[in-house]
Amino acid sequence: MNKVAIVTGSTSGIGKACVELLLKAGVDVIGLGRSDEKINQMIASFSAIGNAKLTMVKGDLSTNHDVLESANALIEVIKSSYEGKLDILFHVAGRVSSGYHENEDGNEVTFATNHLSVFALTHYLYPFMLSSNDPRILVVSSRSHYRASINYKNLQNKSFYNILKAYKRSKLYNVFFVKAFASKMKHIPIYAIDPGLVNTQIGMKGTNKLAQYFWQKHAARGTDAYYPSGFMLDIALKPEYKDLSGHYFLEGRVVKSNPITYRLDHIEHVWNESLKYAKINQYFTHK
C-alpha cells in the first residue's frame, strides 16, 4: 500500500505543488480545499499521475465547527480507503485579512485559520497516524515570524488590529505549536517549515486593494511554489529527517527560529490558550 498524505490548502500555491510532488513520488493524497471549481480542476489535472491516488475533500478551516466538519470528512476517507491509517499531514492552508474579523466562536479569523485550525485538525487526525511506521507532520510557518512578538493580553490581536502583525503572530504561534507538540508527542515527528518568499496568491484573498498592490510587488520577487515544496517532500519522506522533530527548517536544513520560540513559558501559554479557544478539553484523548 502507498503512503497516504493529507494536504490542506491543496488547490493553490504551495499546497497544490505539494500535492503534485507527492503523487509523483507515489504517495496517495487526500487534498482539502474550499472551492468546488478548484477541487474539480485538481481532479482533472492530477488524478492520473503514476500509481498514486488523489482524493479531494471540500472543507473550511475558519471556525471550530468547520475544522471539526473537515476533520470528519477526512477521517471518513482515511477509514474507508486506507484502513484508518495516515502517514503524513501537511498544514499549508493560510490566510491574511486587511481588517479585523471575528468568526462565530469569537476568534479573530487570521488567528483561527492560520494557527487554531492547525492545532485542532492535528488533534483530530493524529490518532490515525499512530498506526503508521513513519508518521510526519509539516506545518508551514513564515520568516515573518522573526519579526513577531507575543502579548498574553492580546494574543489574537483584538486590540489595535494590524494585518501584518496578525499574520506574523499567527506564524509565530505555528512554531510554538510545533515545539510544544514535539515535546508532548515524541513518536510523531513534526516540523516547522519556512518556505521563504514565494510568489503565491495568499495576499490577494480577503485583502483590500492597497494590500493586494503591495503583495503583488512583494511576491513578484519570490520563488515559485515548487521550490519550497521540493524541500518539504524531502522532509516528509527521507529517513535523515526522522529524528529532527520540533525544529524549524529553511531549504531543507535546520535553522534557528525566533529566540522567543525557545521560551517554555511562551510555548505552554500558547498551547493552553489554544485548548480554550479551540474548545478542546484535553489533547491526546479520543473516544
C-alpha positions in Angstrom: 0.0 0.0 0.0 1.2 3.5 -0.8 1.8 6.0 1.9 -1.1 8.4 2.3 -0.8 12.2 3.0 -3.3 14.9 3.8 -2.6 18.4 2.4 -4.6 21.4 3.5 -4.8 24.4 1.2 -4.3 21.9 -1.6 -5.8 23.8 -4.5 -3.3 26.6 -4.9 0.2 27.7 -4.3 2.5 25.6 -2.1 -0.3 23.2 -1.3 -1.0 22.4 -4.9 2.7 22.0 -5.7 3.0 19.6 -2.7 0.1 17.5 -4.0 1.7 17.1 -7.4 5.1 16.2 -6.0 3.7 13.7 -3.5 1.7 12.0 -6.2 4.7 11.8 -8.5 6.6 10.2 -5.5 4.0 7.5 -5.3 2.2 8.9 -2.2 -1.6 8.8 -2.2 -3.0 12.3 -1.3 -6.2 13.5 0.3 -6.5 17.2 -0.5 -8.6 19.7 1.4 -10.0 22.7 -0.5 -12.8 25.2 -0.2 -13.8 25.8 -3.9 -15.7 23.3 -5.9 -14.2 24.7 -9.1 -10.7 24.4 -7.9 -11.3 20.9 -6.5 -12.6 19.8 -9.9 -9.5 21.3 -11.6 -7.3 19.4 -9.2 -9.1 16.1 -10.0 -8.8 16.8 -13.7 -5.1 17.7 -13.5 -3.7 15.2 -11.1 -5.9 12.1 -10.9 -3.9 10.2 -13.5 -0.3 10.7 -12.1 1.5 7.3 -11.8 0.0 4.7 -9.5 -0.8 7.2 -6.7 -4.4 8.2 -5.9 -5.8 11.7 -5.4 -9.0 12.2 -3.3 -10.3 15.7 -2.8 -12.4 16.7 0.2 -14.3 20.0 0.4 -13.9 21.8 3.7 -13.1 25.1 5.5 -10.8 25.8 8.4 -12.0 29.2 9.7 -14.2 28.2 12.6 -14.1 25.4 15.2 -17.2 23.8 13.6 -15.6 24.0 10.2 -12.4 22.3 11.4 -14.4 19.5 13.0 -16.5 19.0 9.9 -13.4 19.0 7.7 -11.7 16.5 10.0 -14.7 14.2 9.9 -14.8 14.3 6.2 -11.0 13.5 6.0 -11.4 10.7 8.6 -14.1 9.1 6.5 -11.7 8.8 3.6 -9.0 7.5 5.9 -11.2 4.8 7.3 -12.9 3.8 4.0 -9.9 3.8 1.7 -6.8 3.4 4.0 -7.9 1.1 6.8 -7.7 4.0 9.3 -4.0 4.9 8.6 -2.5 8.3 7.9 1.2 8.7 7.3 1.8 12.4 6.5 0.0 15.6 7.4 0.8 18.9 5.5 -0.6 22.0 7.1 -0.4 24.5 4.3 -3.7 26.5 4.3 -3.4 30.1 5.4 -4.9 33.5 5.0 -4.4 37.2 5.6 -7.1 39.8 6.3 -7.0 43.5 5.8 -9.5 44.2 8.6 -10.4 42.7 11.9 -13.0 40.0 11.6 -14.3 37.6 14.3 -15.7 34.2 13.4 -18.7 32.6 15.1 -16.5 31.4 18.0 -15.3 34.9 18.8 -11.9 34.2 17.4 -10.0 36.5 15.0 -10.1 34.9 11.6 -6.3 35.0 10.8 -5.5 33.5 14.2 -8.3 30.9 13.8 -7.3 29.8 10.3 -3.5 30.0 10.4 -3.0 28.7 13.9 -6.0 27.4 15.7 -7.0 25.1 12.7 -3.5 23.6 12.7 -3.8 23.0 16.5 -7.3 21.4 16.3 -7.0 19.5 13.0 -3.9 17.8 14.3 -5.8 16.9 17.4 -8.5 15.2 15.4 -6.2 13.4 12.9 -3.1 12.3 14.9 -4.7 9.1 16.2 -4.8 7.8 12.7 -1.0 8.4 12.4 -0.3 6.2 15.3 -0.5 3.0 13.2 1.9 4.4 10.6 5.5 3.2 10.8 6.8 6.6 9.6 4.4 9.4 10.5 5.3 13.0 10.0 3.6 16.4 10.3 4.7 19.5 8.5 3.5 23.0 9.4 4.1 25.9 7.1 5.2 28.9 9.1 6.9 32.0 7.7 10.2 34.0 8.1 7.9 36.9 9.1 7.6 35.1 12.5 11.1 36.5 13.3 9.5 40.0 13.5 6.6 38.9 15.7 6.2 39.4 19.4 3.8 37.8 21.9 1.4 39.7 24.1 -0.5 37.5 26.6 -3.2 40.1 26.9 -3.7 40.5 23.1 -2.9 37.0 21.8 -5.5 37.3 18.9 -4.7 41.0 18.0 -8.2 42.0 19.1 -6.8 45.4 20.2 -5.1 47.6 17.6 -5.5 45.1 14.8 -2.9 45.3 12.1 -2.8 43.0 9.0 0.9 42.4 9.2 1.1 41.9 13.0 -1.8 39.5 12.9 -0.2 37.4 10.2 3.3 37.4 11.7 1.9 36.4 15.1 -0.1 33.5 13.6 3.1 32.2 12.0 4.9 32.6 15.3 2.2 30.5 17.0 2.8 27.8 14.4 6.3 27.5 15.6 5.2 27.4 19.3 2.8 24.6 18.4 5.5 22.6 16.6 7.8 22.8 19.6 5.0 22.0 22.1 3.7 19.0 20.1 7.3 17.7 19.6 7.8 17.7 23.4 4.5 16.1 24.2 4.2 13.5 21.3 7.7 12.2 20.8 6.9 9.4 18.5 5.2 11.5 15.8 7.9 13.9 14.2 6.7 17.4 13.5 8.5 20.2 11.6 8.0 23.9 11.2 8.7 25.0 7.6 9.9 28.3 6.4 9.1 28.4 2.6 10.9 31.7 2.1 9.3 34.4 -0.1 7.0 32.5 -2.5 5.0 34.0 -5.4 1.5 32.9 -4.4 -1.9 34.4 -4.2 -2.3 34.4 -0.5 -2.1 38.2 -0.2 -4.8 38.6 -2.9 -7.6 36.9 -0.8 -9.5 38.7 1.9 -7.5 41.9 1.5 -8.2 45.4 0.2 -6.8 46.8 -3.0 -3.9 48.6 -1.3 -2.8 45.4 0.4 -3.1 43.5 -2.9 -1.0 46.0 -4.7 1.8 45.7 -2.2 1.6 42.0 -2.0 1.9 41.7 -5.8 5.0 43.8 -5.8 6.5 41.9 -2.9 5.5 38.4 -4.1 7.0 39.0 -7.6 10.4 38.7 -6.0 9.7 35.3 -4.6 10.3 31.8 -5.9 7.6 29.6 -7.5 5.7 27.2 -5.2 7.6 24.2 -6.3 10.9 25.4 -4.8 9.9 25.1 -1.1 7.6 22.2 -1.9 10.6 20.1 -3.1 12.3 20.6 0.3 9.0 19.7 2.1 8.8 16.5 0.1 12.3 15.6 1.3 11.4 16.3 5.0 8.2 14.2 4.6 9.9 11.2 3.1 13.6 11.0 3.6 15.0 9.0 6.6 17.5 11.6 7.6 14.8 13.9 8.8 13.0 11.4 11.0 14.9 12.4 14.2 14.7 16.1 13.7 11.3 16.7 15.2 10.5 20.1 16.7 12.9 22.1 14.5 12.5 25.0 12.1 13.6 24.3 8.5 14.6 26.6 5.7 15.5 25.0 2.3 15.7 21.6 3.9 18.1 22.4 6.7 17.6 23.2 10.4 17.9 26.9 11.3 17.2 28.9 14.4 13.7 30.2 14.8 12.8 33.4 16.6 14.6 33.3 20.0 11.3 33.6 21.9 10.1 30.3 20.4 12.5 28.6 22.8 10.8 30.0 25.8 9.0 27.2 27.6 6.6 29.6 29.3 5.5 31.1 26.0 5.2 27.6 24.4 2.9 26.4 27.3 0.9 29.6 27.4 0.0 29.4 23.7 -0.8 25.7 24.0 -3.1 26.2 27.0 -4.9 29.2 25.5 -5.3 27.3 22.2 -7.1 24.5 24.0 -9.6 27.0 25.3 -10.1 28.8 22.0 -10.5 25.6 20.1 -12.8 24.2 22.8 -10.7 21.0 23.2 -10.8 19.7 26.8 -7.7 17.6 26.6 -5.3 16.9 23.8 -4.3 13.2 23.1 -7.6 11.8 24.2 -10.2 10.5 21.8 -13.3 8.3 22.1 
